[in-house]
Amino acid sequence: MGNNTINDVERWYSLVEISEHLGVSKDTIRAWIKKDTIPYHKVGRQYKFRVSEVDAWVESGQSADADKNNTEE
């Protein structure tokens, strides 16, 4: 018993909230979703994000390449 995991569950962020968290526009987030670069989850017709996953993505340096056109592949 004594299991407090419900308090540890990370809530889902909306597209608007994650754009505010990162300080970029909603259109930028949508472009990253189209390129499949930013970590996201689709819930019905909405996109949802976990801040921990997005922060890890930013810290990994992958976000630095998200705006580039990967033509060399």
N, CA, C and O of each residue as an XYZ file, in Angstrom:
292
protein
N       0.856     -1.189      0.000
C       0.000      0.000      0.000
C       0.894      1.242      0.000
O       1.948      1.209     -0.634
N       0.550      2.270      0.637
C       1.412      3.448      0.738
C       2.074      3.850     -0.568
O       3.201      4.346     -0.569
N       1.377      3.638     -1.686
C       1.967      3.902     -2.997
C       1.526      5.277     -3.486
O       0.349      5.482     -3.785
N       2.464      6.220     -3.569
C       2.129      7.596     -3.939
C       2.404      7.894     -5.406
O       2.628      9.051     -5.763
N       2.394      6.882     -6.259
C       2.766      7.109     -7.658
C       1.811      8.056     -8.366
O       2.199      8.698     -9.342
N       0.583      8.157     -7.903
C      -0.365      9.053     -8.585
C       0.158     10.490     -8.564
O      -0.089     11.253     -9.499
N       0.871     10.858     -7.513
C       1.420     12.210     -7.420
C       2.655     12.371     -8.306
O       3.045     13.493     -8.632
N       3.263     11.264     -8.692
C       4.484     11.308     -9.496
C       4.198     11.253    -10.994
O       5.111     11.398    -11.806
N       2.951     11.046    -11.359
C       2.612     10.925    -12.776
C       2.751     12.296    -13.436
O       2.179     13.290    -12.987
N       3.523     12.312    -14.509
C       3.744     13.564    -15.230
C       2.527     13.869    -16.094
O       2.038     13.001    -16.817
N       2.046     15.090    -16.017
C       0.863     15.417    -16.807
C       1.251     15.690    -18.255
O       2.397     16.015    -18.566
N       0.273     15.548    -19.115
C       0.471     15.808    -20.536
C       0.362     17.297    -20.806
O      -0.488     17.975    -20.228
N       1.201     17.801    -21.664
C       1.160     19.207    -22.086
C       0.532     19.292    -23.466
O       0.734     18.418    -24.309
N      -0.228     20.350    -23.685
C      -0.817     20.583    -25.002
C       0.217     21.227    -25.918
O       1.300     21.614    -25.479
N      -0.131     21.333    -27.185
C       0.756     21.978    -28.150
C       1.039     23.429    -27.744
O       2.172     23.902    -27.843
N       0.001     24.121    -27.290
C       0.178     25.518    -26.864
C       1.130     25.587    -25.678
O       2.032     26.424    -25.649
N       0.927     24.704    -24.698
C       1.769     24.728    -23.500
C       3.220     24.394    -23.819
O       4.132     25.004    -23.262
N       3.443     23.425    -24.717
C       4.821     23.042    -25.023
C       5.495     24.135    -25.846
O       6.704     24.336    -25.727
N       4.732     24.844    -26.680
C       5.333     25.951    -27.438
C       5.742     27.070    -26.477
O       6.790     27.691    -26.652
N       4.910     27.324    -25.457
C       5.262     28.329    -24.459
C       6.456     27.874    -23.624
O       7.329     28.677    -23.294
N       6.491     26.599    -23.287
C       7.595     26.036    -22.503
C       8.925     26.223    -23.235
O       9.937     26.567    -22.624
N       8.909     25.993    -24.548
C      10.141     26.099    -25.335
C      10.389     27.511    -25.860
O      11.486     27.825    -26.321
N       9.370     28.352    -25.788
C       9.528     29.716    -26.298
C       9.564     29.784    -27.814
O      10.247     30.630    -28.391
N       8.831     28.896    -28.448
C       8.734     28.915    -29.917
C       7.265     28.983    -30.292
O       6.393     28.790    -29.445
N       6.989     29.256    -31.555
C       5.599     29.386    -31.991
C       4.936     28.021    -32.138
O       5.607     26.995    -32.243
N       3.609     28.033    -32.142
C       2.855     26.797    -32.365
C       3.161     26.240    -33.755
O       3.213     25.025    -33.945
N       3.363     27.134    -34.721
C       3.692     26.684    -36.084
C       5.023     25.942    -36.106
O       5.185     24.973    -36.848
N       5.976     26.396    -35.292
C       7.271     25.710    -35.209
C       7.080     24.307    -34.667
O       7.653     23.352    -35.191
N       6.275     24.176    -33.612
C       6.003     22.851    -33.047
C       5.341     21.964    -34.097
O       5.706     20.798    -34.246
N       4.361     22.516    -34.829
C       3.681     21.725    -35.869
C       4.666     21.278    -36.951
O       4.577     20.155    -37.448
N       5.598     22.150    -37.314
C       6.600     21.789    -38.322
C       7.481     20.658    -37.810
O       7.825     19.746    -38.561
N       7.849     20.716    -36.524
C       8.672     19.649    -35.941
C       7.906     18.338    -35.880
O       8.487     17.269    -36.066
N       6.588     18.414    -35.618
C       5.766     17.200    -35.613
C       5.765     16.580    -37.013
O       5.930     15.370    -37.168
N       5.576     17.426    -38.026
C       5.559     16.922    -39.417
C       6.866     16.244    -39.774
O       6.879     15.228    -40.469
N       7.976     16.814    -39.292
C       9.291     16.226    -39.560
C       9.588     15.056    -38.635
O      10.603     14.377    -38.789
N       8.691     14.821    -37.660
C       8.861     13.728    -36.706
C      10.146     13.890    -35.900
O      10.839     12.910    -35.623
N      10.459     15.121    -35.527
C      11.672     15.346    -34.759
C      11.381     15.468    -33.268
O      12.073     14.858    -32.452
N      10.380     16.239    -32.907
C      10.052     16.443    -31.494
C       9.296     15.224    -30.970
O       8.445     14.681    -31.675
N       9.592     14.783    -29.741
C       8.848     13.640    -29.197
C       7.421     14.040    -28.843
O       7.214     14.941    -28.030
N       6.444     13.384    -29.440
C       5.041     13.709    -29.183
C       4.210     12.439    -29.176
O       4.660     11.381    -29.615
N       3.005     12.560    -28.676
C       2.047     11.459    -28.652
C       0.738     11.991    -29.190
O       0.343     13.112    -28.869
N       0.071     11.212    -29.993
C      -1.216     11.642    -30.538
C      -2.324     11.009    -29.714
O      -2.375      9.790    -29.549
N      -3.205     11.848    -29.201
C      -4.348     11.391    -28.424
C      -5.581     11.863    -29.179
O      -5.929     13.043    -29.148
N      -6.233     10.932    -29.852
C      -7.321     11.330    -30.735
C      -6.766     12.207    -31.839
O      -5.869     11.794    -32.575
N      -7.300     13.424    -31.958
C      -6.796     14.345    -32.983
C      -5.872     15.390    -32.384
O      -5.459     16.323    -33.071
N      -5.545     15.239    -31.106
C      -4.688     16.218    -30.447
C      -3.282     15.671    -30.257
O      -3.075     14.463    -30.138
N      -2.326     16.585    -30.233
C      -0.949     16.228    -29.922
C      -0.692     16.545    -28.468
O      -1.060     17.613    -27.979
N      -0.056     15.606    -27.772
C       0.283     15.787    -26.369
C       1.775     15.533    -26.185
O       2.390     14.766    -26.925
N       2.333     16.189    -25.188
C       3.773     16.147    -24.967
C       4.073     15.927    -23.497
O       3.326     16.372    -22.626
N       5.167     15.241    -23.228
C       5.684     15.139    -21.866
C       6.895     16.075    -21.784
O       7.817     15.986    -22.594
N       6.877     16.959    -20.810
C       7.956     17.936    -20.689
C       9.307     17.229    -20.530
O      10.311     17.679    -21.083
N       9.334     16.131    -19.781
C      10.607     15.426    -19.567
C      11.188     14.926    -20.890
O      12.397     15.005    -21.106
N      10.326     14.411    -21.777
C      10.799     13.903    -23.070
C      11.284     15.055    -23.955
O      12.314     14.947    -24.621
N      10.531     16.154    -23.954
C      10.901     17.299    -24.792
C      12.197     17.933    -24.272
O      13.072     18.299    -25.057
N      12.314     18.060    -22.953
C      13.542     18.615    -22.381
C      14.746     17.738    -22.702
O      15.820     18.246    -23.023
N      14.568     16.418    -22.617
C      15.657     15.494    -22.946
C      16.045     15.625    -24.410
O      17.224     15.550    -24.756
N      15.046     15.821    -25.274
C      15.288     16.002    -26.710
C      16.102     17.272    -26.946
O      17.044     17.275    -27.739
N      15.732     18.348    -26.255
C      16.471     19.604    -26.389
C      17.905     19.425    -25.887
O      18.860     19.830    -26.550
N      18.043     18.810    -24.701
C      19.369     18.641    -24.101
C      20.259     17.719    -24.919
O      21.483     17.836    -24.868
N      19.665     16.811    -25.667
C      20.452     15.878    -26.489
C      21.074     16.572    -27.690
O      21.979     16.034    -28.329
N      20.578     17.781    -27.998
C      21.092     18.504    -29.158
C      20.317     18.238    -30.431
O      20.588     18.859    -31.459
N      19.351     17.320    -30.382
C      18.592     16.994    -31.600
C      17.738     18.165    -32.068
O      17.467     18.305    -33.260
N      17.313     19.011    -31.119
C      16.463     20.137    -31.512
C      17.224     21.139    -32.365
O      16.621     21.891    -33.130
N      18.553     21.153    -32.236
C      19.362     22.075    -33.030
C      19.257     21.767    -34.516
O      19.423     22.653    -35.355
N      18.982     20.515    -34.837
C      18.877     20.101    -36.238
C      17.445     20.126    -36.756
O      17.214     19.902    -37.944
N      16.483     20.396    -35.880
C      15.074     20.267    -36.256
C      14.666     21.247    -37.343
O      13.760     20.956    -38.124
N      15.317     22.404    -37.411
C      14.942     23.413    -38.399
C      15.712     23.274    -39.711
O      15.418     23.963    -40.688
N      16.688     22.389    -39.727
C      17.487     22.228    -40.944
C      16.782     21.284    -41.900
O      16.044     20.393    -41.479
N      17.009     21.483    -43.168
C      16.521     20.534    -44.167
C      17.583     19.466    -44.330
O      18.713     19.748    -44.729
N      17.208     18.245    -44.020
C      18.183     17.148    -44.095
C      18.280     16.656    -45.530
O      17.713     15.625    -45.893
N      19.007     17.409    -46.330
C      19.125     17.047    -47.757
C      20.298     16.114    -48.005
O      20.396     15.509    -49.072
N      21.199     15.992    -47.014
C      22.376     15.170    -47.255
C      22.104     13.683    -47.120
O      22.979     12.865    -47.403
N      20.889     13.319    -46.685
C      20.591     11.888    -46.523
C      20.174     11.254    -47.823
O      19.889     10.057    -47.862
